[in-house]
């Protein structure tokens, strides 16, 4: 399935917001580390959503 970038970012944003609201991220003492963790989560969604592991 091919998704455009806007759709990917909207999905990543929604899922990240839900994860934050449900305290699914570890809160580091250093807020920068917490932000990095959240960024990795967001980027992972953007970079993998719509991709398939199947050889097509």
Secondary structure, DSSP 8 states (H G I E B T S, - for coil): ----HHHHHHHHHHHHHHHHHTT-S---SSHHHHHHHHHHHHHHHHHHTT--SS--
